[in-house]
Amino acid sequence: MTADLVAALHEAGVADVDDSSLTRALYSSDASLYRVPPLAVARPRDVDELLAVVATARETGTPLTMRGTGTSIAGNAVGPGLVVDTRRYLGRVRSIDPEAGTAEVDPGVVHADLQRAAAPHGLRFGPDPSTHTRCTIGGMIGNNACGSRALGYGRTSDNVEALDVVTGAGERIATGTPSRAGAALDELVGRHLATIRTHLGRFPRQVSGYALEQLLPEHGRRLDRFLVGSEGTLAVVLGATVRLVRDPAHRVLAVLGYADMFEAADAVPGLLGHPLVACEGLDQRITDVIRAGGGTVPDLPRGGGWLFAEVTGDSEAEAVALAEAVVADAGALDARVVADPREQATLWRIREDGAGLAARSLGRPAHAGWEDAAVPPDRLGRYLRDFDALLREHGLDGVPYGHFGDGCVHVRIDFGLREPDGPAAFRRFLDDGARLVASYGGTLSGEHGDGRARSALLPLMYPAEVVDLFAQAKGVLDPDGLLNPGVLVDPRPAESDLKLAGPLREPSRALRWAHDGGSVVEAVHRCTGVGKCVATPVGGVMCPSFEATRDEKDSTRGRARVLQEMVDGRLVRDGWRSPELHEALDLCLACKGCASDCPTGIDMATYKVEALHQRYRGRLRPRSHYALGALPRWLRLASRTGGAGLLRSGLVQRVAKAAAGVDRRRSIPAPVSAGARSRLAAVDRPDVVVWADTFTEHFTPDHATAAVDLLTRAGLRVGYVEDPACCGLTWVSTGQLAPARRQLRRTVDVLHPYAAAGTRILALEPSCLATLRTDAAELLDDARLPVVVAHTRTLAELLAETDDWTPPDLTGVEVVAQPHCHHASVIGWQADAALLARTGATVTKVAGCCGLAGNFGVEQGHYEVSVAVAETHLLPAVRQAGEGAVVLADGFSCRTQLADLAGVRSMHLAELLAGGRETVRTGRIPYTA
């Protein structure tokens, strides 16, 4: 059947159709609890292809599910037939009419891309969900998404002016023009006016079911707005015209602190008389997750729960005055008025990451499933208290947050879905939750749609005649039930198809998987599908391979999906050695960006290490693993035999690259003949010792001597680690865990005596320090390791602890800084940023990864992607820098990439600080020692 479907689609002119087990795994879930592998995935390139997809689905009787970015939390974007991805190609802003204040868009256009197109006209699309950096307008239309600023701008349905759709019956409709379906719906509504007026459209966040109230005469019989929120069950959106609004000149936040979330909810009705654009609730437990992970949170008012109340004005003074008026009426324990746009952005990012952060805020993983109920705002406080009591009655806990100004509550709940009674207990809670919210005159869904999570609960919210009306409307537009089956009408049971209730199995492991209690299953299910890794870049590191290829398989989420299918075993069947898994992991740069940028803290680099180890255990490995993976061994051998200089020969380089599996377009840096340790002097009772890691020792000993000179002038007694000490990174990154473990143990043997004596250890190569701080704990259960880690510093960290040291004056110097991805993701670059700010230099911090990433970028088969990654952030930043700008790169990989691709000689921080302006002027360090 699948082969016939694919053939029919190709014959109809649909080029990009894929029924491979890899692609089916990638699209088997969205951001919900549900797992429904499709038969195939189609990615139409234009509207004609999308029409051909719908026609072929009708001809073959294949169920069809539309998908934007796949961030649907209720299971709206998974289906058993053909899944249609509109984001891949259908992402154009077709036109903007500034005079009319409208935009015409493809269904797959990303919300942030529409905002960027509208901004030059002083316009914006009003609704902005927390996933605005990656969600599509088509997806927002499907769910009637709202977001934080619905108080000011309304729901998606309030901002849709026209739709171009094709129904499940095959009728193409431009809304606002006569149609067969429109006439039939008008007749249906005309027979049930009293029922619709009584039960539907009672308050703004009531989005459960179909919005039949939009077809009432008093609402203009708006077919377009009726279709908004129908979750792809009635028609397929081909294009949309949406309303744009003026973007206010100034925004200010009133941040209000309360004893708990109940009291925060109680305060909401008293604030709604103010001209609020947003009024969001945030639980302290969410910010606790950030702090526990080493992140920073701006100063928040005293309290255990907060409201973020946003107001706008034509001037900052006007907006501040409005915010102060909100504070005066808030009855809060404590409050702050935040006018700084950067601080506001940080606070909003915390709120936007709420779904992922809340998933890790309790003693065990917390899940979606009941995360979107809404009640009239004047009943919110009482509802929250009763909801909390219901959680306790069921032995559950949850972290509430969300759009409190609209009465809409998001929550992640620690359902025990893997327990024997898990699915049944889940359903019992859903039923009780539905009865509770209905008793408050509320709605099961306030913006995410009903999907697979809540459609079966609609009879607990609506009388039978309303549920029957939904079925009749479905019969008009999709009589064969092909569009998104199992949702809204004839729903699947809410406890069916739960991915965590599947036949999950723990695979063998060599790493400790310490953060997840030794469970691979728990680790790979950290990914909830919120999709921050497929977002329009916002300044982090994650996910460089997706930025380069725009392919779902090259995203953190895509890889997590395949890993989840691996532990499920029904689709990806060969465990760690499954070809689907290694195709998905192939372009992972192991940058560790996801470990810090993903709100759930997933660490794909570590998972890749385990996968490589398990795949090649007892098997022949790629040539690059033997050559680059064992690089420290070959460098030590070359230094002992005097062979280091041979690599300066072009012939030797060509032969070496071919033998080592290195791309011929890459250069191979030649090691020095005299290493760093031979250039340093021992001192008695040092304050700090310089650790000459493998890269510093064999390639850049000048960094060590620069650091010694700098720190000596800072008044420190500086020695060096006299014995060789390699962190084992190259063995780790190639999955050679036995030699990596041996190497790390030897390194702890060498470094521990210094740390035990209270001597600080300076690490000059960020990736080596990051290996000590993260990977080592996965390989070693050694009580000495935390002592070593606690005493090891970056140069910036060490100087921050050095009293009376004054940095050189670099006022007027332009610095383009590329933090090594492990520096940004594992260590944190805050100390470096603060230090450079003290110098007075003008600093541009480059986002993302350089693209070389150790062995990744030099291996055959990775060159093009490595260059593409460099072109996303690093190379454009270097080209845009002014003449004489300093390019700062502490990482050996980053410096190699810059030299290879841009011909740029970059500096280590030690060189810049040791030489100051003289180094900037000449590129050389004027040593005083």
C-alpha positions, -999 to +999 in steps of 0.1 A: +000+000+000+028+025+009+047+018-023+015+025-043+009+057-024+044+069-030+042+060-067+008+078-070+022+109-054+053+109-077+030+104-107+009+134-095+041+156-096+050+156-058+087+152-058+097+150-021+079+120-007+097+097+018+085+064+033+119+054+048+119+041+084+142+071+093+117+097+081+087+079+096+106+079+129+113+117+126+076+124+121+062+098+145+056+124+172+051+161+177+055+179+211+028+157+227+028+124+245+016+105+214+034+082+190+018+075+156+042+066+128+030+077+094+030+056+063+050+083+045+058+120+046+053+145+018+070+179+016+052+198-012+072+225-029+043+248-040+005+251-038+000+229-069+019+201-053-001+205-021-033+203-041-019+171-057-012+157-023-048+162-012-062+148-044-040+117-042-049+111-006-086+113-016-081+089-046-062+064-025-083+067+006-052+076+026-056+096+059-038+130+057-024+150+086-010+185+081+021+196+100+039+229+103+069+227+127+054+199+147+053+217+180+017+207+187+013+197+223-020+179+220-011+154+193-026+174+165+003+169+140+007+131+140-013+107+120-014+071+106-014+079+069+004+107+050+019+135+070+024+167+051+053+190+061+046+225+049+075+243+066+102+228+044+093+246+012+060+265+017+075+293+038+071+325+018+057+358+029+040+364-004+032+401+001+027+428+027+002+456+022+012+483+047-018+505+039-043+477+045-022+463+073-023+428+059+001+401+048-005+372+024+015+341+034+022+305+027+009+280+053+045+270+063+059+305+069+075+307+103+060+333+127+094+350+133+100+353+095+066+371+091+076+394+120+109+402+103+091+410+070+065+432+087+090+451+110+103+475+084+067+488+080+063+493+117+039+463+118+037+429+134+014+399+135-003+402+169-005+367+184+028+353+195+030+318+210+060+309+231+072+289+200+072+320+179+108+315+167+097+283+149+059+278+148+042+283+114+012+305+107-005+274+092-001+257+125-014+287+144-044+286+122-049+250+129-049+254+166-062+289+169-030+298+188-029+328+210+003+333+230+013+357+257-001+389+240-036+377+232-049+402+258-037+429+235-040+414+200-065+386+203-064+350+190-052+339+156-089+337+146-092+374+154-064+382+130-073+361+100-088+381+071-091+353+045-081+318+037-075+298+006-083+262+014-093+228-001-117+208+019-116+170+026-143+167-001-120+183-026-137+217-030-113+246-032-126+277-014-115+313-012-133+323+019-156+352+014-169+338-019-199+315-023-192+278-019-211+246-016-196+239+018-203+274+030-240+272+020-243+238+038-228+251+069-250+282+069-280+259+067-267+237+096-261+267+118-295+282+110-312+251+124-293+253+157-289+290+165-300+287+201-277+258+209-247+275+194-254+308+211-258+291+244-228+268+245-201+282+221-180+314+222-188+321+259-153+336+266-122+343+245-101+313+253-129+287+246-113+270+216-123+234+223-144+218+195-154+237+163-160+275+164-195+273+150-202+306+167-181+323+139-209+313+114-236+331+133-252+360+115-241+385+142-205+374+136-207+379+099-209+342+090-171+341+088-161+307+072-124+316+075-126+322+112-147+291+117-119+270+101-093+285+124-089+260+152-103+230+133-069+213+136-067+202+100-098+180+103-120+200+078-097+216+052-061+221+042-048+256+042-032+267+009-026+303+019-038+329+043-043+367+045-037+379+080-041+412+098-010+431+110-010+457+138+012+486+146+042+476+168+043+499+198+073+521+204+079+510+240+071+480+261+075+479+299+070+449+323+055+451+357+069+420+375+047+412+404+056+388+432+031+368+453+034+341+480+023+314+455+006+309+422-029+308+438-025+343+451-011+354+418-042+341+401-064+358+427-049+391+417-056+388+380-092+402+379-081+434+396-055+440+369-076+435+338-090+471+340-055+483+330-045+484+293-025+451+295-010+436+264+000+405+284-004+390+319+016+359+324+020+336+354+053+319+363+060+294+391+092+297+411+100+261+404+106+270+368+133+295+377+148+270+401+155+247+372+175+274+355+195+282+386+202+245+393+216+241+358+240+270+363+219+295+344+212+331+356+179+346+363+173+384+365+163+398+399+127+389+406+105+404+433+101+384+465+076+356+462+069+320+451+049+330+420+050+359+396+028+378+372+045+394+342+022+423+332+031+441+300+020+475+290+029+497+260+032+534+252+043+559+227+071+569+250+091+550+277+078+575+303+042+567+293+047+530+295+065+532+328+037+553+343+012+526+331+033+499+347+035+518+380-002+520+380-005+483+376+019+478+405-002+501+427-033+480+421-016+446+422-016+438+459+017+421+454+043+412+481+069+429+460+072+443+425+096+456+399+091+478+368+114+466+341+120+490+312+153+477+299+145+458+267+174+433+272+162+424+307+126+421+294+138+398+267+156+376+292+124+373+314+103+365+283+128+338+273+123+321+307+085+323+302+088+310+266+109+281+277+083+272+303+072+240+287+106+225+286+117+238+319+086+227+337+092+192+323+123+190+346+110+209+376+097+180+397+113+149+413+104+129+382+098+139+346+066+160+340+045+157+309+020+174+287-015+159+284-035+182+305-017+215+299-041+239+282-074+243+302-089+278+306-115+293+328-130+328+330-102+349+347-124+359+376-126+322+386-089+314+381-077+314+417-105+291+429-100+268+399-062+266+406-068+256+442-093+229+433-070+217+405-041+214+429-063+194+453-072+171+423-035+166+416-029+155+452-060+133+452-044+114+422-009+113+438+004+138+412+022+171+411+024+198+386+039+232+378+014+258+366+022+288+345+007+304+314-016+331+302-033+340+336-048+372+322-069+351+299-075+324+325-054+299+305-032+276+326-003+255+312+010+228+335+034+199+333+023+169+354+044+140+366+022+112+352+036+078+358+030+067+322+056+038+323+039+022+353+016-008+347-015+012+355+000+043+338-024+048+308-055+040+328-045+063+357-037+090+331-072+087+317-089+088+351-071+121+358-081+135+325-118+127+331-117+142+365-099+173+352-124+177+324-153+176+349-135+201+371-129+227+344-164+222+330-178+230+365-161+263+363-176+271+329-142+266+313-127+249+283-105+218+279-083+238+255-074+275+256-051+276+226-034+243+218-064+225+204-080+193+215-059+169+194-055+133+206-052+145+242-086+160+247-110+152+218-124+122+236-132+144+266-155+168+247-187+150+259-177+159+294-176+196+284-204+199+259-239+184+258-246+157+232-263+180+208-232+201+205-209+171+200-233+159+173-231+194+156-194+190+154-198+156+136-223+171+112-199+200+104-172+174+098-196+155+075-200+186+053-163+194+047-147+160+051-173+133+046-148+105+042-130+113+074-096+115+058-083+147+074-065+142+107-085+112+118-088+105+155-091+142+163-122+161+174-147+138+157-146+100+162-116+106+184-090+080+195-091+074+233-068+098+250-049+070+266-041+053+233-008+057+214+011+070+244+048+067+235+059+063+271+035+034+275+050+015+246+074-015+248+104+005+259+136-013+266+169-002+282+198-008+258+233-017+269+254+013+279+290+021+286+285+056+300+270+062+334+241+084+321+243+100+355+218+128+350+190+103+343+197+077+369+215+054+345+184+052+322+189+057+284+151+056+281+146+085+304+175+104+288+163+102+253+127+111+264+140+144+278+131+157+244+095+167+245+095+181+209+091+218+218+115+224+189+138+252+201+165+234+181+146+241+148+140+278+157+151+308+139+185+315+155+183+336+186+220+337+197+227+303+212+247+274+198+220+248+191+216+234+165+244+241+140+237+211+117+200+220+114+209+256+106+231+244+078+208+217+062+173+227+074+166+189+075+146+175+105+170+146+108+198+170+115+181+187+144+184+177+181+147+169+181+149+147+150+178+127+165+159+124+198+129+110+179+151+083+163+166+074+197+131+072+211+121+049+183+153+028+190+143+021+226+108+014+214+121-011+189+090-013+166+103+010+138+140+014+145+148-022+152+186-028+155+193-010+187+225+011+188+236-003+154+204+008+136+213+025+103+186+051+109+202+061+141+237+066+126+223+085+096+206+109+120+237+112+142+262+115+113+260+153+111+258+160+148+289+182+156+288+172+192+288+209+200+268+203+233+247+233+224+216+214+232+228+206+267+225+243+276+202+258+250+175+231+250+152+238+280+150+201+287+188+197+289+191+169+264+228+162+256+230+148+221+268+149+220+269+123+249+243+101+232+263+102+200+294+090+219+275+061+233+261+052+199+295+053+183+310+031+211+282+006+208+282+005+170+319-002+166+325-022+197+345-052+185+343-040+149+365-023+124+362+014+127+365+043+102+401+053+094+395+087+110+389+071+144+423+054+144+440+085+132+422+115+147+407+096+176+442+086+187+457+120+178+474+126+211+492+092+208+506+101+173+516+135+185+536+122+214+552+096+191+561+124+165+576+146+192+598+117+205+610+107+170+615+141+156+588+135+129+567+166+137+583+186+109+574+160+082+538+173+082+551+206+067+557+186+034+528+188+009+534+152-002+533+139+034+502+159+040+484+144+010+494+109+020+485+115+056+451+128+047+443+099+025+454+074+051+435+092+080+402+097+062+407+135+061+391+156+034+417+166+008+405+202+010+416+204+046+450+215+058+467+196+086+482+219+112+519+210+118+530+203+154+559+223+168+592+207+176+595+220+211+563+216+232+549+240+258+562+221+288+598+225+276+594+262+276+580+267+311+598+268+344+588+252+377+583+274+408+580+266+444+545+268+460+527+280+429+494+299+431+484+284+398+498+258+374+493+259+336+479+227+322+495+222+288+468+200+272+475+181+240+467+210+217+485+236+237+516+213+241+520+203+205+504+232+184+502+264+204+529+266+232+529+304+228+495+305+245+510+289+276+540+313+277+516+342+271+495+330+300+525+327+323+537+362+314+503+377+320+497+360+353+532+367+366+526+404+360+493+400+378+513+390+409+508+353+408+534+326+412+529+305+381+541+269+376+531+242+351+518+207+352+550+188+347+537+155+335+517+149+303+480+152+309+455+146+281+418+148+287+410+121+262+386+142+241+395+127+208+389+092+220+356+104+236+343+121+205+350+090+184+333+067+209+365+049+219+355+047+255+380+022+269+411+042+260+393+074+268+386+061+303+422+051+308+435+084+296+411+104+319+422+083+349+458+091+342+450+128+339+432+127+372+463+110+386+484+139+374+461+168+383+447+157+416+479+164+437+478+200+426+441+204+433+445+185+467+471+211+476+447+239+469+466+250+437+444+263+409+449+247+375+447+269+344+431+252+313+438+270+281+418+248+256+381+251+263+372+217+249+396+200+273+382+218+303+347+210+291+356+173+289+368+174+325+336+191+336+311+168+318+324+138+299+348+127+327+319+122+351+302+099+325+333+077+323+348+078+358+333+072+392+362+087+410+360+108+442+391+128+431+374+141+399+352+167+416+382+180+434+401+184+402+371+201+385+366+225+414+402+237+411+404+241+373+397+274+357+395+292+324+418+322+321+389+346+325+377+328+356+411+329+371+416+366+364+382+374+379+395+359+411+428+379+410+426+410+432+443+442+420+448+430+384+439+456+359+432+446+323+448+464+294+430+494+280+416+483+247+392+512+242+385+516+205+396+481+197+371+460+178+370+423+189+351+396+171+349+367+196+340+332+186+335+312+219+343+276+214+310+258+214+319+238+245+330+270+262+296+286+255+276+255+263+294+237+291+317+262+308+298+294+302+313+325+285+301+350+311+334+355+327+351+362+294+324+387+284+328+405+317+365+406+314+365+420+279+339+446+289+365+458+315+391+464+288+368+488+270+369+469+237+339+468+214+330+431+214+309+412+190+301+377+203+295+353+175+267+328+180+267+292+169+295+268+162+325+274+140+317+241+121+350+223+125+342+207+159+372+186+164+374+156+140+340+163+125+349+190+100+380+174+087+365+139+081+356+129+046+319+135+039+316+164+063+334+192+046+304+208+029+283+209+061+313+222+081+316+251+057+279+257+057+279+259+095+308+284+094+288+305+069+258+307+093+275+330+118+313+330+120+324+338+085+299+366+080+309+382+113+346+381+103+338+396+069+317+424+084+344+433+110+363+465+105+399+467+093+423+459+122+396+440+142+409+413+165+394+379+159+394+361+193+391+323+194+404+303+223+394+269+208+419+251+186+391+240+163+379+275+158+413+289+150+419+261+125+386+267+108+393+304+106+427+298+091+414+272+066+383+290+054+391+327+059+428+329+060+425+347+094+450+345+121+430+346+153+442+351+189+438+334+222+426+355+251+460+350+267+478+366+237+454+395+236+457+403+273+494+397+276+503+420+247+474+446+249+475+473+223+509+462+210+495+428+202+466+443+184+489+465+164+515+440+154+499+406+160+529+397+181+532+395+219+559+419+234+570+396+263+584+411+294+597+378+307 
